[in-house]
């Protein structure tokens, strides 16, 4: 049982509490340690499903249950003790030339960053993707800024580490209509932009964090903001204000 310190409601799982927090308190910083608890809870649920579905002896089930505890403890310990520098290199900050890349998009197209030089500003949105409901909401919510971004000559590009086919299924059913959605399954681009560290991602080393990078028409980064690992939902007006300031608009 976990209690929300803001409204004192109690929840039977961290997943339910997380959904409540993102819905009712989306403008507030997520509680410290919540992502660790969520990761452990997911692992427990996964292995409980294995035990439930497996037709094995009680002795084997006991062994699997013990494995559950070991894995869950390992997840918590890993997230708590992983050195912050293990996945992080030198963060690509404002003023640096944006690393070029080409990635496949969900509608069968490919996207090359350098092809927009001299043509448009590009807002890159790195996020955890299909494993993060608030991230999916953020991608679709950015569509609401289409008129303003068009006036600012900005192309919106969301990047996740999900498999292209799975990401395409989601995008075709409920994804953004204006913004582009790309698959970085190898995480090469996320690594180049230093998005995989525990100071940026709720899944260090396996998914990019919740970050925005604005690349101007000259191919230079003029704004970067890492909101992860605890803030998975950023208000549109906050993003728009930061982008306009970076562009001097």
C-alpha positions in Angstrom: 0.0 0.0 0.0 1.4 3.4 -1.0 0.0 6.8 -0.1 0.0 10.0 -2.1 1.5 12.7 0.2 -0.4 15.4 -1.7 -3.9 14.2 -1.4 -3.5 11.3 1.1 -5.1 8.7 -1.2 -3.9 5.2 -0.9 -3.1 2.8 -3.7 -2.6 -0.9 -3.8 0.3 -0.7 -6.4 3.0 1.7 -7.5 1.6 1.5 -11.0 -1.8 2.8 -9.8 -0.1 5.5 -7.7 2.1 6.5 -10.7 -0.9 6.9 -13.0 -2.7 8.9 -10.3 0.3 11.2 -9.9 0.7 11.8 -13.6 -3.0 12.6 -13.9 -3.7 14.6 -10.8 -0.3 16.1 -10.1 1.3 16.3 -13.5 2.8 19.7 -12.9 4.7 18.4 -9.8 8.0 16.6 -9.7 7.5 12.8 -9.4 8.4 11.4 -6.0 12.0 10.4 -5.6 12.4 6.6 -5.8 9.1 6.0 -7.5 10.7 4.7 -10.7 12.8 2.2 -8.7 9.7 0.9 -7.0 7.9 0.7 -10.4 10.7 -1.3 -11.9 10.8 -3.7 -9.1 7.0 -4.1 -9.2 7.1 -4.9 -12.9 9.7 -7.6 -12.4 7.6 -9.1 -9.6 4.5 -9.1 -11.8 6.4 -10.7 -14.7 7.7 -13.5 -12.6 4.4 -14.0 -10.8 2.8 -14.5 -14.2 5.4 -17.2 -15.0 4.6 -19.0 -11.8 0.9 -18.7 -12.3 1.0 -20.1 -15.9 3.5 -22.8 -15.4 2.2 -26.3 -14.6 5.1 -27.3 -12.3 5.5 -28.9 -8.9 5.2 -26.9 -5.7 8.9 -27.3 -5.1 9.6 -25.7 -8.5 7.2 -23.0 -7.8 8.9 -22.2 -4.6 12.2 -22.0 -6.4 10.7 -19.6 -8.9 9.2 -17.5 -6.1 12.7 -17.2 -4.5 14.0 -16.2 -7.9 11.4 -13.4 -7.9 12.7 -12.0 -4.7 16.3 -12.2 -5.9 15.5 -10.5 -9.2 13.4 -7.8 -7.6 16.1 -7.1 -5.0 18.6 -7.0 -7.8 16.6 -4.4 -9.8 16.2 -2.1 -6.8 19.9 -2.5 -5.9 21.0 -1.9 -9.5 19.0 1.3 -9.9 20.1 2.5 -6.5 23.8 1.7 -6.7 24.6 2.1 -10.4 27.3 4.8 -10.7 25.9 7.8 -12.4 28.7 8.0 -14.8 28.4 4.4 -16.1 26.2 5.2 -19.0 26.9 8.9 -19.3 29.6 10.5 -21.4 29.9 14.2 -22.1 26.4 15.6 -22.4 25.8 17.3 -25.7 24.9 20.8 -24.6 23.7 24.0 -26.3 26.3 25.4 -28.6 27.5 22.0 -29.8 27.0 20.7 -33.3 24.2 18.2 -33.2 25.4 14.6 -34.1 23.9 13.6 -37.4 21.9 10.4 -37.7 19.4 8.5 -39.9 16.6 6.5 -38.4 13.5 4.7 -39.7 10.1 6.3 -39.1 6.8 4.6 -38.3 5.2 5.4 -41.7 7.9 3.7 -43.8 10.0 6.8 -44.2 13.6 7.4 -43.0 14.7 10.6 -41.3 18.2 12.2 -41.6 18.8 15.2 -39.4 21.4 16.9 -41.7 18.8 16.9 -44.5 17.0 19.7 -42.7 20.1 22.0 -42.5 19.2 25.4 -44.0 15.6 24.4 -44.2 14.1 24.0 -40.7 14.7 23.9 -37.0 14.3 20.4 -35.5 12.9 19.7 -32.0 14.1 16.2 -30.9 12.1 14.5 -28.2 13.8 11.5 -26.7 11.6 9.3 -24.5 11.0 5.9 -23.0 8.3 5.1 -25.5 5.9 2.2 -25.3 6.8 1.3 -21.7 5.9 4.8 -20.5 2.3 5.9 -20.9 3.0 9.6 -20.0 5.7 9.6 -22.8 3.1 8.5 -25.3 0.7 11.2 -24.1 3.5 13.7 -24.4 4.2 12.7 -28.0 0.5 13.1 -29.0 0.1 16.3 -27.0 2.9 18.0 -28.9 0.5 17.9 -31.9 -1.4 20.7 -30.2 1.5 23.0 -30.8 1.5 22.5 -34.6 0.4 26.1 -35.4 3.0 27.7 -33.2 5.8 25.3 -34.3 4.9 25.9 -38.0 5.2 29.6 -37.5 8.6 29.0 -35.9 9.6 26.7 -38.7 10.1 23.7 -36.3 9.8 20.0 -37.2 9.0 17.8 -34.2 10.7 14.4 -34.1 10.1 11.9 -31.3 12.7 9.1 -30.8 12.3 6.0 -28.7 14.2 2.7 -28.4 11.2 0.6 -29.3 11.1 -2.0 -32.1 9.8 -0.3 -35.3 6.9 -2.7 -35.8 5.6 -2.2 -32.3 6.1 1.5 -32.4 4.3 1.6 -35.8 1.3 -0.3 -34.5 0.9 2.3 -31.7 1.5 5.3 -34.0 -1.1 4.1 -36.6 -3.7 3.6 -33.9 -3.2 6.6 -31.6 0.1 8.3 -32.4 0.8 12.0 -33.4 -0.4 13.2 -36.7 2.0 16.2 -37.0 5.2 15.0 -35.3 7.5 12.3 -36.7 8.1 9.2 -34.7 11.4 7.3 -35.1 12.8 4.0 -33.8 16.3 3.9 -32.3 16.2 0.2 -31.5 20.0 0.0 -31.4 20.2 3.0 -29.1 23.1 4.4 -31.2 21.5 7.8 -31.5 20.4 7.9 -27.9 23.9 7.0 -26.9 25.4 9.7 -29.1 23.2 12.3 -27.4 23.9 10.9 -23.9 20.3 9.9 -23.1 20.9 6.6 -21.4 22.3 7.5 -18.0 20.5 7.1 -14.7 20.4 10.9 -14.3 18.3 11.0 -17.4 16.4 7.8 -17.9 14.2 5.7 -15.7 15.5 2.6 -17.5 19.3 3.3 -17.6 21.1 1.8 -20.5 18.0 0.4 -22.1 15.9 3.4 -23.1 16.5 7.1 -23.7 15.4 9.6 -21.0 12.6 12.2 -21.2 14.6 15.0 -23.0 14.2 17.7 -25.5 16.9 18.9 -27.9 16.4 21.9 -30.2 18.6 22.0 -33.3 18.6 25.1 -35.4 18.7 25.5 -39.2 22.5 25.5 -39.0 22.6 22.1 -37.3 23.6 23.6 -33.9 22.0 22.6 -30.6 20.5 25.8 -29.1 18.5 24.3 -26.3 18.5 21.0 -24.3 16.5 20.1 -21.3 16.6 16.7 -19.6 13.4 16.2 -17.6 13.9 12.5 -16.7 14.1 10.3 -14.9 11.3 11.6 -12.6 9.4 14.1 -14.7 7.6 12.2 -17.5 5.1 14.9 -18.4 6.0 18.4 -19.4 3.3 21.0 -20.0 3.1 22.2 -23.6 3.3 25.9 -22.6 6.6 25.2 -20.8 8.1 23.6 -23.9 6.9 26.4 -26.2 8.2 29.1 -24.0 11.7 27.5 -23.8 11.8 26.9 -27.6 10.8 30.5 -28.3 13.4 31.9 -25.9 16.1 29.7 -27.5 15.1 31.0 -31.0 14.8 34.6 -29.8 11.2 34.6 -31.0 
